[in-house]
Amino acid sequence: MLIAWTTVASRNDAKKLAESTIIAGLAVCVQVEGPITSVYR
């Protein structure tokens, strides 16, 4: 298992990054913090 953190300029950017990472098959779960939102495959 690998865990990675990054920062982006806005919550909208984080949502786009989370969704594209899942669609590309690079992750099975992505969490956007503040408040936490999870995106799953």
CNS distance restraints for C-alpha pairs under 8 A (distance, minus, plus):
assign (resid   7 and name CA) (resid  14 and name CA) 7.89 0.50 0.50
assign (resid   8 and name CA) (resid  13 and name CA) 6.31 0.50 0.50
assign (resid   8 and name CA) (resid  14 and name CA) 6.14 0.50 0.50
assign (resid   9 and name CA) (resid  13 and name CA) 6.62 0.50 0.50
assign (resid   9 and name CA) (resid  14 and name CA) 7.95 0.50 0.50
assign (resid  10 and name CA) (resid  14 and name CA) 6.39 0.50 0.50
assign (resid  11 and name CA) (resid  15 and name CA) 6.21 0.50 0.50
assign (resid  11 and name CA) (resid  32 and name CA) 7.72 0.50 0.50
assign (resid  12 and name CA) (resid  16 and name CA) 6.28 0.50 0.50
assign (resid  13 and name CA) (resid  17 and name CA) 6.13 0.50 0.50
assign (resid  14 and name CA) (resid  18 and name CA) 6.04 0.50 0.50
assign (resid  14 and name CA) (resid  32 and name CA) 6.48 0.50 0.50
assign (resid  15 and name CA) (resid  19 and name CA) 6.14 0.50 0.50
assign (resid  15 and name CA) (resid  32 and name CA) 7.00 0.50 0.50
assign (resid  16 and name CA) (resid  20 and name CA) 6.08 0.50 0.50
assign (resid  17 and name CA) (resid  21 and name CA) 6.00 0.50 0.50
assign (resid  18 and name CA) (resid  22 and name CA) 6.34 0.50 0.50
assign (resid  18 and name CA) (resid  30 and name CA) 5.66 0.50 0.50
assign (resid  18 and name CA) (resid  31 and name CA) 7.46 0.50 0.50
assign (resid  18 and name CA) (resid  32 and name CA) 7.58 0.50 0.50
assign (resid  18 and name CA) (resid  39 and name CA) 6.68 0.50 0.50
assign (resid  19 and name CA) (resid  23 and name CA) 6.17 0.50 0.50
assign (resid  19 and name CA) (resid  39 and name CA) 6.83 0.50 0.50
assign (resid  20 and name CA) (resid  24 and name CA) 6.00 0.50 0.50
assign (resid  21 and name CA) (resid  25 and name CA) 6.40 0.50 0.50
assign (resid  21 and name CA) (resid  26 and name CA) 5.42 0.50 0.50
assign (resid  21 and name CA) (resid  27 and name CA) 5.98 0.50 0.50
assign (resid  22 and name CA) (resid  26 and name CA) 6.02 0.50 0.50
assign (resid  22 and name CA) (resid  27 and name CA) 5.18 0.50 0.50
assign (resid  22 and name CA) (resid  28 and name CA) 6.02 0.50 0.50
assign (resid  22 and name CA) (resid  29 and name CA) 7.10 0.50 0.50
assign (resid  22 and name CA) (resid  30 and name CA) 7.53 0.50 0.50
assign (resid  22 and name CA) (resid  39 and name CA) 7.59 0.50 0.50
assign (resid  22 and name CA) (resid  40 and name CA) 6.94 0.50 0.50
assign (resid  22 and name CA) (resid  41 and name CA) 5.86 0.50 0.50
assign (resid  23 and name CA) (resid  41 and name CA) 7.52 0.50 0.50
assign (resid  27 and name CA) (resid  41 and name CA) 7.72 0.50 0.50
assign (resid  28 and name CA) (resid  40 and name CA) 5.64 0.50 0.50
assign (resid  28 and name CA) (resid  41 and name CA) 5.05 0.50 0.50
assign (resid  29 and name CA) (resid  38 and name CA) 6.84 0.50 0.50
assign (resid  29 and name CA) (resid  39 and name CA) 5.60 0.50 0.50
assign (resid  29 and name CA) (resid  40 and name CA) 4.49 0.50 0.50
assign (resid  29 and name CA) (resid  41 and name CA) 6.50 0.50 0.50
assign (resid  30 and name CA) (resid  38 and name CA) 5.67 0.50 0.50
assign (resid  30 and name CA) (resid  39 and name CA) 5.14 0.50 0.50
assign (resid  30 and name CA) (resid  40 and name CA) 6.59 0.50 0.50
assign (resid  31 and name CA) (resid  36 and name CA) 6.28 0.50 0.50
assign (resid  31 and name CA) (resid  37 and name CA) 5.53 0.50 0.50
assign (resid  31 and name CA) (resid  38 and name CA) 4.36 0.50 0.50
assign (resid  31 and name CA) (resid  39 and name CA) 6.30 0.50 0.50
assign (resid  32 and name CA) (resid  36 and name CA) 5.31 0.50 0.50
assign (resid  32 and name CA) (resid  37 and name CA) 5.10 0.50 0.50
assign (resid  32 and name CA) (resid  38 and name CA) 6.35 0.50 0.50
assign (resid  33 and name CA) (resid  37 and name CA) 6.47 0.50 0.50
